Amino acid sequence: MQTFDLILIGVGTTGKTLAKRYAAAGKSVAVIEKSADIQDGISADQADIVSHFLGHKSDFVMLHPGLSFDEKDIWYRRAIQEKRRFQAARAKEDLDELEKLDNVSVFRGSGSVIFENEVRILSSKETSVISGSKIVSAFVHRSPFPEISGLDTCPTAYTREKLMDLEDLPRRLVILGGGRAGLETASIYAGFGSAVTVLEEHMTVLAEEDEDISAEIKKVLEERGVTFKSGSCVEKIAIEKGSSLISFTSDGQKQEISADAILLCSSGDHAANDDPRTPSGMCISPPFSRIGQTEREARAAGCSVLIAKLAVSRISKAKVTGQTAGMMKTVIDADTKKILGAGLFCAGSDELISIIQLAMDQDTDYTVLRDQVFPHLTIAEAFNELFSV
């Protein structure tokens, strides 16, 4: 049995970086990666890339109002084909790069942990077992889905990666769960032209966020064509006339909805990180980015806070580009003047959040961003007004 210092199941950006560092330190690394056409699992950064890829394509469809559903379906099919080519090329590029490194062995197949230090590799040709001092999985791990009558046998129920590989655009998509993964998918498929309904068990989407931010995100998605059913409890799923019939209770009322596709979003369909200064994002349109504490969390921790908010519609660059949806919100410690957290829901937020991250990492007063001279005309210069509290 071959033994390695590190066994890495799945590659992606994070896995590739880890493999390089171990190899450079003279440690032996085994990399196990599935072929691009296997859709049983997907690494965390691959899931993000697919969401961004299809999100960009769906935004382009939104720029062409008046298209029929069949015309949108053509755009969607083309996007899926391009996504597959992109995934295959990127996977090949990553593996080719790793195979050239000393101390790295690449295994093409599916890896599963069978004992504490052993991994079984299943490929199209053979099954083998290797051992390692450390085992790291780069794949998204999900919590078990709730027990719903008829779910196990429903042919139109999909995980996110399988849904995002369908060649036919579903006319009616029902998403079970209004968390980050669910809202990302809702934004993408509503943009392509699906009639999207989100069944959310909580009374609001993104329950971990402040109410003003979650309400703004919900409003923008509704304008994109997404329907929300809050306080929903799904009871059963049945097949009727070739489509799925979902029975659920919402706000105490029994209801039914038909779907051509059902997306299952569990609580594990997102990246988890204990470091509040590590930014996170959500690929909706416009993107939402978060770092640090929410207002609710800061107040619960006993902090005296200043709240800085700005509607994106007030930003000159947003007016010029027509991307006026969303809001910016930051939480500041009133005593120390340090930034405790921020939620940016605007075009370019996935880049702007790094500016706030740098300020937090350097323990900088919020006034530095307030007084900073940013290039004109940019979204970043809105920080001058945002932090004028």
C-alpha positions in Angstrom: 0.0 0.0 0.0 1.3 3.4 -0.9 1.6 5.9 1.9 1.6 9.7 1.7 2.0 12.6 4.0 -1.1 14.2 2.6 -4.1 12.8 0.7 -6.1 15.4 -1.0 -9.6 14.4 -2.3 -10.6 16.9 -4.9 -8.5 19.7 -6.3 -9.8 23.2 -7.1 -7.9 26.4 -6.2 -7.6 25.6 -2.5 -6.5 22.0 -3.0 -4.0 22.9 -5.6 -2.4 25.5 -3.3 -2.2 23.1 -0.4 -0.7 20.4 -2.6 2.0 22.8 -3.9 2.9 23.9 -0.4 3.3 20.3 0.9 5.3 19.3 -2.2 7.6 22.3 -1.9 8.3 21.3 1.7 9.4 17.8 0.5 6.3 16.0 1.7 4.6 13.4 -0.4 1.1 14.3 -1.7 -1.6 12.1 -3.3 -4.2 14.0 -5.3 -7.5 12.2 -6.1 -9.7 13.9 -8.7 -12.8 12.8 -10.5 -13.1 13.3 -14.3 -15.0 16.4 -15.4 -18.0 14.4 -16.5 -18.7 12.9 -13.1 -21.3 15.0 -11.2 -21.6 13.1 -7.9 -19.6 15.7 -6.1 -18.0 19.1 -6.5 -15.3 21.0 -4.7 -16.3 24.2 -2.8 -14.5 26.5 -5.2 -15.7 24.6 -8.2 -19.3 25.2 -7.0 -18.5 28.9 -6.7 -17.0 29.1 -10.2 -20.0 27.3 -11.7 -22.4 29.7 -10.0 -20.4 32.7 -11.2 -20.2 31.3 -14.7 -23.9 30.6 -15.1 -24.8 33.8 -13.2 -22.9 35.8 -15.7 -24.7 34.0 -18.6 -28.1 34.5 -17.0 -27.4 38.2 -16.6 -26.7 38.4 -20.3 -30.1 36.8 -21.0 -31.8 39.4 -18.8 -30.4 42.1 -21.1 -32.6 40.8 -23.9 -36.2 41.2 -22.8 -38.9 39.8 -25.1 -37.3 36.5 -25.7 -39.7 33.5 -25.7 -39.1 30.6 -23.3 -37.8 28.4 -26.2 -35.3 31.1 -27.1 -34.2 31.4 -23.5 -33.8 27.6 -23.5 -31.4 27.8 -26.4 -29.3 30.4 -24.5 -29.4 28.1 -21.4 -28.3 25.0 -23.4 -25.4 27.0 -24.9 -24.4 28.1 -21.4 -24.4 24.6 -20.0 -22.3 23.4 -22.9 -19.8 26.2 -22.4 -19.8 25.5 -18.7 -18.9 21.8 -19.3 -16.0 22.8 -21.6 -14.8 25.3 -19.1 -14.9 22.8 -16.3 -13.1 20.1 -18.3 -10.4 22.5 -19.5 -9.8 23.9 -16.0 -9.7 20.4 -14.4 -7.1 19.2 -17.0 -5.0 22.4 -16.5 -5.0 21.9 -12.7 -4.1 18.2 -12.9 -1.5 18.7 -15.6 0.2 21.3 -13.4 0.2 19.1 -10.4 1.5 16.0 -12.3 4.7 18.0 -13.2 5.5 18.6 -9.5 8.0 16.5 -7.6 6.4 14.6 -4.6 2.9 14.7 -6.1 1.0 11.7 -7.4 -2.3 12.2 -9.2 -5.0 9.5 -9.1 -8.0 9.9 -11.4 -11.1 8.5 -9.8 -13.4 8.8 -6.8 -11.9 8.9 -3.3 -13.7 7.8 -0.1 -12.3 7.4 3.4 -12.7 3.9 4.6 -10.6 4.0 7.8 -9.0 6.7 9.8 -5.9 6.9 7.6 -7.0 5.0 4.5 -8.7 6.1 1.3 -10.3 3.9 -1.4 -9.9 5.1 -5.0 -12.5 3.9 -7.4 -11.7 4.5 -11.1 -13.0 3.1 -14.4 -10.1 0.6 -14.5 -9.5 -0.5 -10.9 -10.0 -0.1 -7.2 -7.0 0.7 -5.0 -6.3 1.8 -1.4 -3.8 4.3 -0.2 -2.9 5.6 3.3 -1.9 9.1 4.5 -0.9 10.9 7.6 -3.4 13.6 6.8 -6.6 13.5 4.6 -8.2 16.6 3.3 -11.4 16.7 1.3 -12.1 19.7 -0.9 -15.6 18.7 -1.6 -18.8 20.4 -0.4 -20.3 18.4 2.5 -24.0 18.6 3.1 -26.2 17.9 6.1 -28.8 15.2 5.5 -31.9 16.3 3.7 -35.1 16.3 5.7 -37.3 13.3 5.5 -40.1 14.2 3.0 -42.5 11.6 1.7 -41.8 10.9 -1.9 -38.5 12.7 -2.0 -36.3 9.6 -2.4 -38.2 8.4 -5.5 -38.7 11.8 -7.1 -37.0 11.8 -10.5 -37.0 15.6 -10.8 -35.3 16.3 -7.4 -31.7 17.4 -7.8 -28.7 18.6 -5.9 -27.3 21.9 -7.1 -24.4 20.5 -9.2 -26.8 18.1 -11.0 -29.4 20.8 -11.6 -26.7 23.0 -13.1 -25.8 20.3 -15.5 -29.3 19.8 -17.0 -29.5 20.5 -20.7 -33.1 21.6 -20.6 -34.2 24.8 -18.8 -36.9 23.9 -16.3 -40.0 26.0 -16.8 -40.9 25.7 -13.2 -38.2 25.4 -10.5 -39.0 25.0 -6.8 -36.2 25.5 -4.4 -36.4 24.0 -0.9 -34.5 26.4 1.3 -33.8 30.1 1.2 -30.2 30.0 2.3 -27.2 31.2 0.3 -27.1 28.2 -2.2 -30.9 28.4 -2.7 -30.9 32.1 -3.4 -27.9 31.9 -5.8 -29.7 29.3 -7.8 -32.9 31.2 -7.7 -31.2 34.3 -9.1 -29.5 32.3 -11.9 -32.5 30.4 -13.1 -34.9 33.3 -12.8 -32.4 35.2 -15.0 -32.5 32.4 -17.6 -36.3 32.4 -17.6 -37.5 29.7 -15.2 -40.5 30.4 -13.0 -38.7 30.1 -9.6 -40.4 29.5 -6.3 -38.5 29.4 -3.0 -40.0 27.5 -0.1 -38.4 28.8 3.1 -39.0 27.4 6.5 -38.1 30.6 8.2 -40.2 33.8 8.0 -37.4 35.5 6.2 -34.6 34.5 3.8 -31.0 34.5 5.0 -32.1 34.3 8.6 -28.6 34.8 9.8 -28.4 38.3 8.2 -29.8 41.6 9.6 -33.5 42.0 8.6 -32.9 45.2 6.5 -30.3 43.4 4.3 -32.3 40.2 3.9 -35.4 42.2 3.0 -33.5 44.1 0.4 -32.1 40.9 -1.1 -35.6 39.4 -1.2 -37.0 42.5 -2.9 -34.4 42.5 -5.6 -34.9 38.8 -6.3 -38.7 39.3 -6.4 -38.1 42.0 -9.0 -36.1 39.4 -11.0 -39.1 37.1 -10.9 -38.5 34.9 -7.9 -41.6 34.0 -5.7 -41.1 33.3 -2.0 -43.2 31.2 0.3 -42.1 31.9 3.9 -42.8 29.8 6.9 -43.1 26.7 4.6 -43.1 23.1 5.7 -43.0 20.6 2.8 -45.1 17.5 3.6 -44.8 15.3 0.5 -43.8 15.1 -3.1 -45.8 13.2 -5.7 -45.6 12.6 -9.4 -48.6 13.8 -11.4 -48.9 14.0 -15.2 -45.1 14.0 -15.7 -44.3 16.7 -13.2 -43.7 16.9 -9.4 -46.5 18.0 -7.2 -45.3 19.5 -3.9 -47.6 19.6 -0.9 -46.6 22.1 1.8 -47.9 24.4 4.5 -47.1 28.1 4.4 -48.4 30.6 7.0 -50.7 27.9 8.3 -52.3 27.3 4.9 -52.1 24.0 3.0 -50.9 24.6 -0.6 -49.7 22.7 -3.6 -47.3 23.7 -6.4 -46.1 21.8 -9.5 -42.5 21.7 -10.6 -40.4 20.5 -13.5 -37.4 20.5 -11.2 -36.8 20.6 -7.5 -33.6 21.8 -5.9 -32.7 20.4 -2.5 -30.7 22.9 -0.5 -29.6 21.8 3.0 -27.8 23.7 5.7 -24.5 22.3 4.6 -24.7 23.9 1.1 -22.3 26.7 2.0 -18.8 27.4 3.1 -18.3 27.4 6.9 -15.6 29.4 8.6 -15.0 30.3 12.2 -13.0 33.4 11.4 -15.3 36.4 11.2 -12.7 38.4 9.3 -12.8 35.9 6.4 -15.2 37.4 3.8 -17.9 35.4 2.2 -20.1 36.0 -0.8 -23.3 35.1 -2.6 -23.4 35.0 -6.3 -26.7 36.7 -6.9 -27.4 39.8 -9.1 -26.0 42.1 -7.8 -23.6 40.1 -5.6 -23.8 40.1 -1.8 -20.6 40.0 0.3 -20.3 39.7 4.0 -17.4 40.1 6.5 -17.5 40.2 10.3 -20.4 40.8 12.6 -23.9 41.8 11.7 -25.6 44.5 13.7 -27.6 42.0 15.6 -24.5 40.0 16.5 -22.6 43.1 17.6 -25.5 44.4 19.8 -25.9 40.9 21.3 -22.2 41.0 22.2 -22.8 44.2 24.2 -21.0 46.5 21.8 -21.9 50.2 21.5 -22.3 50.5 17.7 -22.5 53.0 14.9 -24.5 51.9 11.9 -23.5 53.2 8.5 -25.9 52.6 5.6 -26.1 53.8 2.0 -28.6 53.0 -0.7 -26.7 52.0 -3.9 -29.1 54.3 -5.9 -27.2 57.3 -4.4 -23.9 56.2 -5.9 -22.9 58.1 -9.1 -21.2 55.1 -10.7 -24.3 53.0 -10.1 -26.5 55.6 -11.8 -24.2 55.7 -14.8 -24.2 51.9 -15.3 -27.8 51.5 -14.3 -26.9 49.0 -11.5 -28.7 50.9 -8.7 -30.1 47.9 -6.8 -28.9 47.1 -3.3 -27.4 48.7 -0.2 -24.2 49.0 1.8 -24.2 48.5 5.6 -21.3 48.6 8.0 -21.2 48.1 11.8 -18.7 50.2 13.7 -17.6 50.0 17.4 -18.5 53.5 18.7 -15.8 53.4 21.3 -12.8 52.2 19.4 -13.9 53.4 15.9 -13.0 50.0 14.5 -15.1 48.2 11.8 -16.8 45.2 13.3 -18.5 44.0 10.1 -20.0 44.9 6.8 -22.6 43.6 4.3 -22.3 44.9 0.8 -25.2 44.2 -1.6 -24.1 45.9 -4.8 -22.4 45.5 -8.1 -18.7 44.9 -7.4 -19.2 44.0 -3.8 -17.2 40.8 -4.2 -14.1 43.1 -4.9 -15.0 45.9 -2.6 -15.3 43.6 0.5 -11.5 43.1 0.3 -10.9 46.8 1.1 -12.9 46.5 4.3 -11.2 43.2 5.1 -7.8 45.0 4.8 -9.0 47.8 7.1 -10.2 45.2 9.7 -7.0 43.1 9.4 -4.9 46.2 10.0 -7.1 47.4 12.9 -7.7 50.6 11.1 -10.2 53.2 12.2 -13.2 53.5 9.9 -12.3 57.2 9.4 -9.4 56.1 7.2 -11.9 54.8 4.6 -14.1 57.8 5.1 -11.2 60.1 4.3 -9.5 58.0 1.6 -9.3 59.5 -1.9 -10.7 56.8 -4.3 -10.6 56.9 -8.1 -13.5 58.7 -9.7 -15.9 57.3 -11.1 -16.0 54.1 -9.0 -18.3 52.3 -6.6 -15.4 52.4 -4.0 -15.7 56.1 -3.6 -19.1 55.5 -2.1 -17.1 54.6 1.1 -16.5 58.3 1.6 -20.3 58.8 2.1 -21.0 55.5 3.7 -18.6 56.1 6.6 -19.7 59.7 7.2 -21.4 58.8 10.5 
